[in-house]
Amino acid sequence: MKKKLLLLLPAFVFAQSFIISNIPLPKTYIQNLSPLECNTYCMQNYLDNGQVFSFLAYAGSKLKDAKQNEARELFVPIFNLGSIHNSKQLKIALLLPYKKIGKYASSVTNASLAYLMTKGHPFMLKSYKIESENIEDLSSVIKRIHKDGFEYIIAPLTHTGAKNISNLDPTIHIYFPTINKQDSNSTSPYFIFGAIDYHAQSNLLLKEAYEPLVIFSDKSKIGKALAAYQREEFSYSSIDDLGSSSLFGNTFSIFSQINEESNKPIKQTTKEILNYSVSRRTTNLESYLKENEKIADATIIVNTPIIKTGMILSQLTLYDVNETNILSTQINYDPLLLSMTQYIDRKEMVIANSITEHNNILIETNALLGNDIEYDWINYTTTIGIDYFYSLITGDERTYNIKIKDNQMLYDIELLQPARSQFVRYIRPTRERDFMQKEQREEDQ
């Protein structure tokens, strides 16, 4: 029996205009007139034979088969398909301090738009641009947002902006894709924090570190903060917790303490940590690297942007620094690293990454808008936030399975290596130094 389909397509009127019409595009509805059921095998058969509308006639809601549901989500924005939703209005505001966040004012908007486009739900997404993050500007714009009927805000602010909003303590849902809760004193139940955890990434990386530890950072706030945190963590960690020990131009010592239970002194541990702060204009690291015996067999940590990191990696090779490994946080999870460095420069590199959940539909939709959510963590965390708000407003299941604890998104962390043409999972090698350190610990005991 042949299946009958009633396809209601919108009529298109072609005209030339430089003004965007405020009339919404008409929806496409596919009505299923067949009395027969269609199981997963049947629907796959429609897909395999290119019978897209026959497939969509049975795909009015989320499908159990992951691949078929992905196909359904791809066709929804392409054909502007209409579907039945609850009556709750989907309104989300974007609070954009465009002078502070630069290009992210545009990319955060695109990430939010790309997500909502794939859902087929009528929505209102409105941008509110502010010139500064002072309390007066933030108070004024939040009042305006609330007056316009918005209850949910995506706010890619700096730490200063987030602190000022926290002081205002508004009773409106705000998601901060750029801020981790550990960097905020807020206790507001209305605030959700979405930034990745650089401290957790550093802790995981430091388990692969050996003494001496050499830290390269730039003079940015994040570079300085990461260097300070890594120095402290590496200095006060036990040899059993980490691979070995460390570096900071100065030498950090952990002096003997008294064990209260046994009344015996704990063995003194001394770790060397060298910290090099590299300015933006510095292009030659000869004075740091050439014939520097202090950094022989060291672990190198790079807390620098991708271009500066490429320079550091190439000069480590140039000056024949025999490092044990090179570690980096999310800062250098970028495909540009694969094209701008030689494999020999990066083969011992390990990178921590928290962009671990991928949705092909959203990746491709963002790409159509010139946006990247596969490697750019702010665009990724923005997508996580808009997904969370969408679920709260509509009651639909979230697309991403990111857990939330104490109003902070908790991202998994994976260790990767930049191989010849892609990032691959890091497998810790067995090194002679591990056995030597283990034997030394047993002797000390």
Summary of the structure (lengths in Angstrom):
residues: 445
radius of gyration: 26.7
end to end distance: 81.1
largest distance: 87.7
contacts: 1314
relative contact order: 0.11
helix: 38%
strand: 18%
